[in-house]
Amino acid sequence: MASALFAAARSDLAELFAAMGVLGFGVGGFWAAMPGVILAVTPKSETSSAMSFKYVVRGVGYSLGSATGGLILGAGTGPGRLFPDDSAYTTAAWSASAPWRSRR
C-alpha cells in the first residue's frame, strides 16, 4: 500500500511525508511483531541465534533496499537535473513491492 501511495502521490512534500509515514508504520509494526513469532517457534537454546539472524537480515535488507532505490532514482535523473523523472519514482515503487507481490 505504501509503495502504491509513493508511486501515485509525489507532487507535494506533504504527500511524500505521508507515504513515508505509512511505509514506516507498516515496517515498524511488522518488525515489532517478529520477535514474538520467532520466540514462539524457536527452541529456547536457539533464541539468541534466531534473534541475531533477524537483525542481520534486517540490516542487509535495509542496505540493499536503500542501494537499489538510490540506483533506480539516480539512473532516472537526467544530466543537470535535481530530481528524477516521474518514471523513475514509479519504477522504484514497483520494484519495492515486487517481492511481496510474487509471494502471493
Phi, psi and omega per residue, in radians:
M1 nan -0.778 -3.124
A2 -1.142 -0.632 3.113
S3 -1.138 -0.699 3.096
A4 -1.154 -0.696 3.091
L5 -1.116 -0.722 3.111
F6 -1.134 -0.655 -3.134
A7 -1.228 -0.583 -3.048
A8 -1.624 -0.657 -2.999
A9 -1.916 1.622 3.107
R10 -2.499 0.382 -3.135
S11 -1.489 -0.258 -3.094
D12 -2.379 2.608 -3.133
L13 -1.104 -0.607 3.115
A14 -1.129 -0.628 3.097
E15 -1.147 -0.697 3.098
L16 -1.143 -0.706 3.085
F17 -1.094 -0.699 3.117
A18 -1.127 -0.764 3.129
A19 -1.092 -0.771 3.132
M20 -1.183 -0.568 3.074
G21 -1.138 -0.765 3.099
V22 -1.101 -0.754 3.121
L23 -1.102 -0.777 3.124
G24 -1.124 -0.672 3.109
F25 -1.118 -0.748 -3.139
G26 -1.158 -0.818 -3.138
V27 -1.164 -0.736 3.126
G28 -1.098 -0.728 3.104
G29 -1.140 -0.692 3.115
F30 -1.125 -0.859 -3.090
W31 -1.253 -0.442 3.081
A32 -1.244 -0.554 -3.125
A33 -1.446 -0.355 -3.060
M34 -1.069 -0.720 3.139
P35 -1.024 -0.673 3.102
G36 -1.107 -0.707 3.117
V37 -1.178 -0.769 -3.137
I38 -1.092 -0.791 -3.121
L39 -1.167 -0.505 -3.141
A40 -1.250 -0.484 -3.045
V41 -1.962 0.021 -3.094
T42 -1.893 2.373 3.050
P43 -1.044 2.570 -3.078
K44 -1.001 -0.566 -3.128
S45 -1.261 -0.249 -3.092
E46 -1.980 0.123 -3.052
T47 -1.133 -0.695 -3.134
S48 -1.138 -0.684 3.102
S49 -1.148 -0.724 -3.128
A50 -1.155 -0.732 3.135
M51 -1.197 -0.663 3.089
S52 -1.108 -0.731 3.110
F53 -1.080 -0.690 3.098
K54 -1.011 -0.772 -3.122
Y55 -1.239 -0.600 3.075
V56 -1.151 -0.788 3.125
V57 -1.076 -0.712 3.120
R58 -1.089 -0.812 -3.136
G59 -1.083 -0.763 3.117
V60 -1.146 -0.731 3.127
G61 -1.103 -0.763 3.098
Y62 -1.104 -0.727 -3.134
S63 -1.128 -0.828 3.133
L64 -1.155 -0.688 3.120
G65 -1.118 -0.756 3.115
S66 -1.141 -0.750 3.140
A67 -1.134 -0.729 3.135
T68 -1.158 -0.776 3.112
G69 -1.083 -0.742 3.091
G70 -1.119 -0.668 3.109
L71 -1.116 -0.807 -3.123
I72 -1.139 -0.799 -3.128
L73 -1.219 -0.619 3.083
G74 -1.152 -0.693 3.114
A75 -1.171 -0.473 -3.128
G76 -1.551 0.055 3.119
T77 -1.745 2.060 -3.118
G78 -1.261 2.879 3.120
P79 -1.056 2.304 3.115
G80 1.360 0.041 -3.137
R81 -1.713 2.636 -3.133
L82 -1.589 -0.593 -3.083
F83 -2.100 2.655 3.092
P84 -1.197 2.832 3.035
D85 -1.189 2.824 3.114
D86 -1.038 -0.625 -3.122
S87 -1.124 -0.529 3.123
A88 -1.187 -0.690 3.094
Y89 -1.119 -0.735 3.134
T90 -1.128 -0.761 3.108
T91 -1.088 -0.732 3.119
A92 -1.101 -0.739 3.136
A93 -1.152 -0.739 3.131
W94 -1.196 -0.641 3.134
S95 -1.216 -0.518 3.097
A96 -1.207 -0.556 -3.107
S97 -1.664 -0.103 -3.079
A98 -1.072 -0.783 3.141
P99 -1.101 -0.582 -3.126
W100 -1.264 -0.638 -3.136
R101 -1.233 -0.550 -3.072
S102 -1.322 -0.276 -3.109
R103 -1.514 -0.166 -3.100
R104 -1.493 nan nan
